[in-house]
Amino acid sequence: MKLTYEEAFEKLEEILINLESKNTSLDESLSLYEEGIKLFKYCNKLLEDAELKISKFNKMGIEEDFNIGED
């Protein structure tokens, strides 16, 4: 899967809307559920990877150079 986090999350939101609709058949609902689980895991993996990168930067002391929002 080669989606950005934002793209994957948007697709996941669309799936949730479709699943909540009463016009979705059982087969379609199962298919959407399966795709939603894959997207959820993909988004989770991207977040975990980002967290790991931030953790590595923090261990290297790089956060001291940023001073985000601090005066």
C-alpha positions in Angstrom: 0.0 0.0 0.0 1.5 3.3 -1.0 -0.8 5.9 0.5 0.0 8.8 2.8 -1.5 8.7 6.3 -4.0 11.3 5.3 -5.1 9.4 2.2 -5.5 6.2 4.1 -7.3 7.9 7.0 -9.7 9.5 4.5 -10.5 6.2 2.9 -11.1 4.7 6.3 -13.5 7.5 7.1 -15.4 6.8 3.8 -15.6 3.1 4.7 -17.1 4.0 8.1 -19.7 6.2 6.5 -20.6 3.4 4.1 -20.8 0.8 6.9 -23.1 3.1 8.9 -25.4 3.4 5.9 -28.4 1.1 5.9 -28.1 0.6 2.1 -25.1 -1.6 2.3 -25.6 -5.4 1.8 -24.0 -7.9 4.1 -21.4 -9.0 1.5 -20.5 -5.4 0.8 -20.3 -4.7 4.5 -17.9 -7.6 5.0 -15.8 -6.4 2.2 -15.7 -2.9 3.5 -14.9 -4.2 7.0 -12.0 -6.2 5.7 -10.6 -3.2 3.8 -11.2 -1.0 6.8 -9.1 -3.3 9.0 -6.3 -3.3 6.5 -6.4 0.5 6.4 -6.5 0.7 10.2 -3.4 -1.5 10.5 -1.7 0.5 7.8 -2.4 3.8 9.6 -1.3 2.4 12.9 2.0 1.2 11.3 2.6 4.7 9.9 2.0 6.2 13.3 4.3 3.7 15.0 7.0 4.4 12.5 6.7 8.2 13.0 6.8 7.7 16.8 10.0 5.6 16.4 11.7 8.3 14.3 10.7 11.0 16.9 12.0 8.8 19.7 15.3 8.3 17.8 15.6 12.1 17.4 14.9 12.7 21.0 17.6 10.2 22.0 20.1 12.0 19.8 19.2 15.3 21.6 17.9 16.9 18.4 14.7 18.1 20.1 16.8 20.7 22.0 17.5 22.5 18.7 13.9 23.0 17.8 12.4 25.0 20.7 8.9 24.7 19.1 6.6 27.2 20.6 9.0 28.1 23.4 10.5 31.5 23.9 
